[in-house]
Amino acid sequence: MAQERPGPHRAGRCDGHARQLGTDVAEKPLIVLLHGVGMSGAVWDSVAAHLEASFEVLAPTAAGHRGGPPLREFGTVRHLTDETERFLDGRGIETAHKAGNSLGGWMAIELARRGRASSVCAI
């Protein structure tokens, strides 16, 4: 697991469940990075460092994962995506670019199917 340490451009943890990097929210498009099963948003730290010049980066930790909120229902992709959608709603994020690996890629595609993604990169 990547260590939780502040970097030079870290805005800090959001509600203990997400990491938001950068500071120019209004000037840059938002990209939401979704991790694979058993991981946390911290897995994206090295990738986020390369993206933050062009994007505002948000890397939430999925429900039921290390440091994420508890699951409200059984951990299916649908339920994890529902939780991610609630997370976005709570921050007033209607749509954003999404990138995800493994489970996170599947969730990104599901969010796009729901009209919540400007674009998707699923690995």
C-alpha positions as CSV (number, residue, x, y, z in Angstrom):
1,M,0.0,0.0,0.0
2,A,1.3,3.5,-0.8
3,Q,2.0,5.6,2.2
4,E,-0.3,8.5,3.1
5,R,2.1,11.4,3.2
6,P,1.5,14.9,2.0
7,G,3.2,16.0,-1.2
8,P,4.0,19.5,-2.5
9,H,0.6,20.0,-4.2
10,R,-1.6,17.9,-2.0
11,A,-4.8,19.6,-0.9
12,G,-5.3,16.8,1.6
13,R,-7.8,14.1,2.3
14,C,-11.5,14.8,1.6
15,D,-13.7,13.3,4.4
16,G,-11.0,10.7,5.0
17,H,-12.1,8.8,1.8
18,A,-10.5,10.7,-1.1
19,R,-7.4,12.4,-2.0
20,Q,-7.6,15.6,-4.0
21,L,-4.5,17.0,-5.6
22,G,-3.9,20.4,-7.1
23,T,-5.5,23.7,-6.3
24,D,-6.8,25.3,-9.6
25,V,-10.2,23.6,-9.6
26,A,-11.9,26.2,-11.8
27,E,-9.0,26.3,-14.3
28,K,-8.5,22.6,-15.0
29,P,-10.9,19.7,-16.0
30,L,-11.5,17.1,-13.3
31,I,-10.4,13.5,-13.6
32,V,-11.5,10.9,-11.1
33,L,-9.2,8.0,-10.7
34,L,-10.7,4.7,-9.5
35,H,-8.6,1.9,-8.1
36,G,-8.8,-1.9,-8.3
37,V,-10.1,-4.3,-5.7
38,G,-8.3,-4.4,-2.4
39,M,-6.5,-1.1,-3.0
40,S,-7.1,2.5,-2.0
41,G,-7.0,5.9,-3.8
42,A,-3.3,6.1,-2.7
43,V,-2.4,3.6,-5.5
44,W,-2.8,6.6,-7.9
45,D,-0.3,8.9,-6.3
46,S,2.5,8.5,-8.8
47,V,0.1,8.8,-11.8
48,A,-1.6,11.8,-10.2
49,A,1.7,13.6,-10.0
50,H,1.9,13.4,-13.8
51,L,-1.7,14.4,-14.4
52,E,-2.0,17.4,-12.0
53,A,-0.4,19.9,-14.4
54,S,-3.4,19.4,-16.7
55,F,-6.2,18.1,-14.4
56,E,-7.6,18.6,-11.0
57,V,-7.2,15.0,-9.7
58,L,-9.6,13.2,-7.3
59,A,-8.7,9.7,-6.2
60,P,-11.5,8.4,-3.9
61,T,-11.1,5.1,-2.0
62,A,-14.0,2.8,-2.8
63,A,-16.5,1.7,-0.2
64,G,-15.4,-1.3,1.7
65,H,-11.7,-0.7,0.8
66,R,-8.7,0.5,2.9
67,G,-9.8,3.8,4.4
68,G,-13.0,4.1,2.4
69,P,-16.5,4.3,3.8
70,P,-18.3,1.1,4.9
71,L,-20.4,-0.7,2.3
72,R,-24.1,-0.1,2.7
73,E,-25.0,-3.3,0.7
74,F,-23.2,-6.4,-0.6
75,G,-20.1,-5.4,-2.6
76,T,-21.3,-5.9,-6.2
77,V,-20.0,-3.6,-8.9
78,R,-23.4,-2.0,-9.0
79,H,-23.4,-1.2,-5.3
80,L,-19.8,0.1,-5.4
81,T,-20.7,2.3,-8.3
82,D,-23.8,3.6,-6.4
83,E,-21.5,4.5,-3.5
84,T,-19.1,6.3,-5.9
85,E,-22.0,8.1,-7.4
86,R,-23.1,9.3,-3.9
87,F,-19.6,10.4,-3.2
88,L,-19.6,12.5,-6.4
89,D,-23.1,13.9,-5.7
90,G,-21.9,14.9,-2.2
91,R,-19.2,17.1,-3.8
92,G,-21.5,18.5,-6.5
93,I,-19.7,16.7,-9.3
94,E,-22.1,15.8,-12.1
95,T,-19.6,14.6,-14.6
96,A,-15.8,14.3,-14.9
97,H,-13.2,12.4,-16.8
98,K,-12.8,8.9,-15.3
99,A,-9.9,6.5,-15.3
100,G,-9.8,3.2,-13.6
101,N,-7.9,0.0,-13.4
102,S,-9.5,-3.5,-12.9
103,L,-12.5,-3.0,-10.7
104,G,-12.1,0.8,-11.0
105,G,-12.2,0.5,-14.8
106,W,-15.4,-1.4,-14.6
107,M,-16.8,1.2,-12.3
108,A,-15.7,4.0,-14.7
109,I,-17.5,2.3,-17.5
110,E,-20.7,1.9,-15.4
111,L,-20.5,5.6,-14.4
112,A,-20.3,6.5,-18.1
113,R,-23.3,4.3,-18.8
114,R,-25.1,6.4,-16.2
115,G,-24.1,9.6,-17.9
116,R,-21.5,10.6,-15.2
117,A,-18.3,10.5,-17.3
118,S,-17.0,13.0,-19.8
119,S,-14.6,10.3,-21.0
120,V,-13.3,7.0,-19.7
121,C,-10.0,5.2,-19.7
122,A,-10.5,1.7,-18.4
123,I,-7.5,-0.5,-17.9
